[in-house]
């Protein structure tokens, strides 16, 4: 069936029919709507989320099914070729009326190790916590002034996890934030009255894993054991702290107490830009007034539905008085394609969407500059951050993040399939996902320290100064780092290094380990032919057996 046919009722009908052994899902027709598998009101357990932003949500993500469901998608040349073969086989079977001497059959193979509860599969080493590497950066590496923190989301969801493009749900907002960071970096930001810092988080689709893990560390991290070498609970060759294990503790230079404002780049698609704040927050209202006032760039409207799901919720959770705002194109609800496989490159190539990405970058850069410089009375024409925003860069970053092409700074996508914004799993040794890699590279270049040697390079080994990396052909020192996040209900056993469920009342999402997914087609003979083959096989075996018996008797006689 095609993706637009997939629904809870369809799957249950197939399952209860006793005639369906598995489902193979093909791409939908162009323009077709598909099921939204998220719940209708994500994050409604948070008091700051007062509206259901996903009324079309079905909750299908959280159902269990007793038959295998596989998907084909046009994400590589190999996959495109396989889809043509499947379609050809389907046509052949239809023409033969699914009967005759030969029918083309398929075998699905996807062994997943995990079973039962999260605590059991973690203990048996059959699954891993959902999560991954987030990215944080700042123009400074010491924080003596208040901090304006700018955030975005790196990951997305879909029914078929590996096919979660999240082009307009997450990555257009990521592109807007990175474009704003590049623009602000040209304005001598360390001279501002407030520091500017950035956080782009992974795991936001699963209870804001990335932002909550980072803000928790920002609030009260304490290193109990300094790193002296690899141990099971911290198996790195180079790390800053062994207990709890952190590859970098650079974030300890900044405390949550210093964060005065948080500004989020949220969903960016078609439509007007909107500003969202928590209901009843005076500090947030002042921030929103800067964004939608007469001096605001373009058409920016105030939204009265409160905050949508975003990383700012993690900051409010631990610092309720912080001023926050989210910028998006959301009016009353997420777009229909949100959390679906069709929120892909085609959606992000829309010129209206790309114009909004640039407009969002201008709004973020303008507001951050006004707050960080205390220049709230500046006119739009006198705001240098707006002029510094490069709309061509914004378009390039969208294409890079969503399609893996036309990337700046020598960033190269090397996989055979299109990039995915799927969250992934948290584990020692698993690197950052594609969006996090792009974000880290762009931020490192935008926040390059003044003491960078800027020596010409082609790889990191050629950068000999401490803390430098080769970015865009130059040796650059930056405060940019990654931060591993996993659900709050999961902890690490300090003896074995294994994850375990510490508090089942808190989120403890895990994902099963699995072997390579397999799919093969073969010609299956009709029942009559199979019976004939069986009889012939029995006769042949009998003849061979009788011949062997006779030969054995003859040998004994001789």
Rosetta blueprint (number, residue, H / E / L):
1 X L
2 X E
3 X H
4 X H
5 X H
6 X L
7 X L
8 X H
9 X H
10 X H
11 X H
12 X H
13 X H
14 X H
15 X H
16 X H
17 X L
18 X L
19 X L
20 X L
21 X L
22 X E
23 X E
24 X E
25 X E
26 X E
27 X L
28 X L
29 X L
30 X L
31 X L
32 X L
33 X L
34 X L
35 X L
36 X L
37 X L
38 X L
39 X L
40 X L
41 X L
42 X L
43 X L
44 X L
45 X L
46 X L
47 X L
48 X L
49 X L
50 X L
51 X L
52 X L
53 X L
54 X L
55 X L
56 X L
57 X L
58 X L
59 X L
60 X H
61 X H
62 X H
63 X L
64 X L
65 X L
66 X L
67 X L
68 X E
69 X E
70 X E
71 X E
72 X L
73 X L
74 X L
75 X L
76 X L
77 X H
78 X H
79 X H
80 X H
81 X H
82 X H
83 X H
84 X H
85 X H
86 X H
87 X H
88 X H
89 X H
90 X H
91 X H
92 X H
93 X H
94 X H
95 X H
96 X L
97 X L
98 X L
99 X L
100 X L
101 X L
102 X E
103 X E
104 X E
105 X E
106 X E
107 X E
108 X E
109 X E
110 X L
111 X L
112 X E
113 X L
114 X L
115 X L
116 X L
117 X L
118 X H
119 X H
120 X H
121 X H
122 X H
123 X H
124 X L
125 X L
126 X L
127 X E
128 X E
129 X E
130 X E
131 X E
132 X E
133 X E
134 X E
135 X E
136 X E
137 X E
138 X E
139 X L
140 X L
141 X L
142 X L
143 X L
144 X L
145 X L
146 X L
147 X E
148 X E
149 X E
150 X E
151 X E
152 X E
153 X E
154 X L
155 X L
156 X E
157 X L
158 X L
159 X L
160 X L
161 X H
162 X H
163 X H
164 X L
165 X L
166 X L
167 X H
168 X H
169 X H
170 X H
171 X H
172 X H
173 X H
174 X H
175 X H
176 X H
177 X H
178 X H
179 X H
180 X H
181 X H
182 X H
183 X H
184 X H
185 X L
186 X L
187 X L
188 X L
189 X H
190 X H
191 X H
192 X L
193 X L
194 X L
195 X E
196 X E
197 X E
198 X E
199 X E
200 X E
201 X E
202 X L
203 X L
204 X L
205 X L
206 X L
207 X L
208 X L
209 X H
210 X H
211 X H
212 X H
213 X H
214 X H
215 X H
216 X H
217 X H
218 X H
219 X H
220 X H
221 X L
222 X L
223 X L
224 X L
225 X E
226 X E
227 X L
228 X L
229 X L
230 X L
231 X E
232 X L
233 X L
234 X E
235 X L
236 X L
237 X L
238 X L
239 X L
240 X L
241 X E
242 X E
243 X E
244 X L
245 X E
246 X E
247 X L
248 X L
249 X L
250 X H
251 X H
252 X H
253 X H
254 X L
255 X L
256 X H
257 X H
258 X H
259 X E
260 X E
261 X E
262 X E
263 X E
264 X E
265 X E
266 X L
267 X L
268 X L
269 X L
270 X L
271 X L
272 X L
273 X E
274 X E
275 X E
276 X E
277 X L
278 X L
279 X L
280 X L
281 X L
282 X H
283 X H
284 X H
285 X H
286 X H
287 X H
288 X H
289 X H
290 X H
291 X H
292 X H
293 X L
294 X L
295 X L
296 X L
297 X L
298 X L
299 X L
300 X E
301 X E
302 X E
303 X L
304 X L
305 X L
306 X L
307 X L
308 X L
309 X L
310 X L
311 X L
312 X H
313 X H
314 X H
315 X H
316 X H
317 X H
318 X H
319 X L
320 X L
321 X L
322 X L
323 X E
324 X E
325 X E
326 X E
327 X E
328 X E
329 X L
330 X L
331 X L
332 X L
333 X L
334 X L
335 X L
336 X L
337 X L
338 X L
339 X L
340 X L
341 X L
342 X L
343 X L
344 X L
345 X H
346 X H
347 X H
348 X H
349 X L
350 X L
351 X H
352 X H
353 X H
354 X H
355 X H
356 X H
357 X H
358 X H
359 X H
360 X H
361 X H
362 X H
363 X H
364 X H
365 X H
366 X H
367 X H
368 X H
369 X H
370 X H
371 X H
372 X H
373 X H
374 X L
375 X L
376 X L
377 X L
378 X L
379 X L
380 X H
381 X H
382 X H
383 X L
384 X H
385 X H
386 X H
387 X H
388 X H
389 X L
390 X L
391 X H
392 X H
393 X H
394 X H
395 X H
396 X H
397 X H
398 X H
399 X H
400 X H
401 X H
402 X H
403 X H
404 X L
405 X L
406 X L
407 X L
408 X L
409 X L
410 X L
411 X L
412 X L
413 X L
414 X L
415 X L
416 X L
417 X L
418 X L
419 X L
420 X L
421 X L
422 X E
423 X L
424 X L
425 X E
426 X E
427 X L
428 X L
429 X L
430 X L
431 X L
432 X L
433 X L
434 X H
435 X H
436 X H
437 X H
438 X H
439 X H
440 X H
441 X H
442 X H
443 X H
444 X H
445 X H
446 X H
447 X L
448 X L
449 X L
450 X L
451 X L
452 X L
453 X L
454 X L
455 X L
456 X E
457 X L
458 X L
459 X L
460 X H
461 X H
462 X H
463 X L
464 X L
465 X L
466 X L
467 X L
468 X E
469 X E
470 X E
471 X E
472 X L
473 X L
474 X E
475 X E
476 X E
477 X E
478 X L
479 X L
480 X L
481 X E
482 X E
483 X E
484 X E
485 X E
486 X E
487 X L
488 X L
489 X L
490 X E
491 X E
492 X E
493 X L
494 X L
495 X L
496 X L
497 X L
498 X L
499 X E
500 X E
501 X E
502 X L
503 X L
504 X L
505 X L
506 X L
507 X L
508 X L
509 X L
510 X E
511 X E
512 X E
513 X L
514 X E
515 X L
516 X L
517 X L
518 X E
519 X E
520 X E
521 X E
522 X E
523 X E
524 X E
525 X E
526 X L
527 X H
528 X H
529 X H
530 X H
531 X H
532 X H
533 X H
534 X H
535 X H
536 X H
537 X H
538 X H
539 X H
540 X H
541 X H
542 X H
543 X H
544 X H
545 X H
546 X H
547 X H
548 X H
549 X H
550 X H
551 X H
552 X H
553 X H
554 X H
555 X H
556 X H
557 X H
558 X L
